[in-house]
């Protein structure tokens, strides 16, 4: 959405992607925090058309269990929620954070830049 390095790799897979509701909140927060109007920020997010997965008890449990692996790497709750969804769905996860590659969680982690 901000034309960052690696965006083209995300665009290539976005039609087959899902996102946690926690991560939608994180993106909305970052855009508004950067000065974008809250309605315009949400419009841009909604325009992507990503199916949103509610953050339920199962994802909360996985997220909480991951903290011993993610906290030492400085990962946020949003980062960990993203990983939990990938674990739950046995899906590949895409990130710009190289620290994620240090994780061995039984899922494929692709760093986009």
C-alpha positions in Angstrom: 0.0 0.0 0.0 2.9 2.3 0.5 5.0 1.1 -2.4 7.7 -0.4 -0.1 10.5 -2.6 -1.3 9.2 -6.2 -1.8 5.6 -5.0 -2.5 5.6 -6.7 -6.0 6.2 -10.1 -4.3 3.1 -9.6 -2.2 1.0 -8.4 -5.1 1.8 -11.6 -6.9 0.2 -13.7 -4.1 -2.4 -11.4 -2.7 -5.4 -13.0 -4.6 -4.7 -16.3 -2.7 -4.0 -14.7 0.7 -5.9 -14.3 4.0 -5.2 -12.0 6.9 -6.0 -12.1 10.6 -8.3 -9.5 12.0 -5.5 -8.6 14.4 -3.3 -7.7 11.4 -6.0 -5.7 9.8 -6.1 -3.6 13.0 -2.3 -3.3 12.9 -2.3 -2.0 9.3 -5.1 0.4 10.1 -3.2 1.6 13.2 0.0 2.1 11.2 -1.7 4.1 8.4 -3.6 6.3 10.8 -0.5 6.8 12.9 1.4 7.9 9.8 -1.2 10.6 9.3 -3.8 9.1 7.0 -7.4 9.8 7.6 -9.0 6.7 9.4 -11.7 6.3 6.8 -9.3 6.6 3.9 -7.0 4.1 5.5 -9.8 1.6 6.0 -10.9 2.2 2.4 -7.4 1.3 1.1 -7.4 -1.9 3.3 -10.9 -2.9 2.1 -9.9 -2.3 -1.5 -7.3 -5.2 -1.2 -10.2 -7.6 -0.8 -8.3 -9.9 1.6 -10.5 -12.4 3.4 -10.3 -11.6 7.1 -10.0 -14.4 9.6 -11.4 -13.6 13.1 -9.0 -13.9 15.9 -10.6 -16.8 17.9 -9.7 -18.9 20.9 -7.6 -21.4 18.8 -5.5 -18.5 17.3 -5.2 -16.9 20.8 -3.9 -20.2 22.2 -1.3 -20.6 19.4 -0.3 -17.0 19.7 0.3 -17.3 23.4 2.3 -20.4 23.0 4.6 -18.8 20.4 5.8 -16.0 22.8 8.8 -18.0 24.0 10.1 -18.1 20.4 9.0 -14.7 19.1 9.7 -12.4 22.1 13.5 -12.9 22.0 13.4 -11.8 18.3 11.4 -8.7 19.2 8.2 -9.7 17.4 5.0 -7.9 18.2 1.7 -9.4 19.1 0.6 -8.7 15.5 3.6 -10.5 14.2 2.9 -13.5 16.4 -0.8 -13.5 15.5 0.2 -13.6 11.8 2.4 -16.6 12.5 -0.3 -18.3 14.5 -2.7 -18.0 11.6 -0.1 -19.5 9.2 0.4 -22.4 11.7 -3.3 -22.9 12.1 -3.9 -23.0 8.3 -0.6 -24.7 7.4 0.1 -21.8 5.1 3.2 -20.0 3.9 3.7 -16.6 5.6 5.2 -13.5 4.0 7.1 -10.9 5.9 9.5 -8.0 5.5 11.1 -8.9 8.9 14.3 -10.9 8.4 14.2 -12.0 12.1 11.4 -14.4 11.3 13.7 -16.6 9.3 15.3 -17.6 12.6 12.1 -19.3 13.6 11.5 -23.0 13.1 7.7 -23.4 13.4 6.9 -26.0 10.8 5.7 -23.5 8.3 7.3 -21.8 5.4 8.4 -18.3 6.0 9.3 -16.1 3.0 11.1 -12.8 3.5 10.0 -10.4 0.8 13.0 -8.1 0.9 
